[in-house]
Amino acid sequence: MSIGVYALGYLLVIVGVAYIAHLLHIPQTWIGAIVVVLLGIGLLSGAQTLRAK
């Protein structure tokens, strides 16, 4: 259950960052790159959290 809450929270952060970037008129290519990087960081940190338990 905790991984689901963690993933949902991180997803909300990614959506928020993407929305703010859109409001700042950052090109969609850069927004896509930012989202991919944040997803990678989220997966790595989630795996690290699960491994620690």
N, C-alpha and C positions, 0 to 999 in steps of 0.2 A: 504494500500500500504506500509506503513512504517514497518509493521510486516514482509512483504515479503522481504524487503531489509534487515531487521535485521536478519531474518532466513538465507538468502543467505550469508551474511557476516559471520555469525557464522559457517555456513557449510564450508565455505572456510578456516576458522581458524582450524576447526577440521581436514579437509583434509590435511592442511599444517602440523599440528602437527603429524598426522599419517605418513605422508611421511618422515618427518625428523626422526621420531622414526625408520622407516624402514631403512633409510640410516645409522642410528647408530647401526643397527643389533640387535635391541631389539626384543625379541621373539613375535610372532604374538598374543599369548595369552595376553600379557601385552598391546600390541597395541589395541587389542579389548577392554580390560578393560578401557584403557584411553579414547577411543572413546565413550564408554557407559557413563562414568562419565561426559565427556564434553557435551554429548547430554542432560544428566539430568540437568546439570548446565544451559545449553542454554534454555531448556524448562522452568525451574524455573525463570530465569531472564526475559525471554520473557513474561511469565504470569505476573510477577511483573510489567513489563513495561506497559502492556496493562491495568492492574488493576489501575495503577497510573493515567492513562488518563481518 
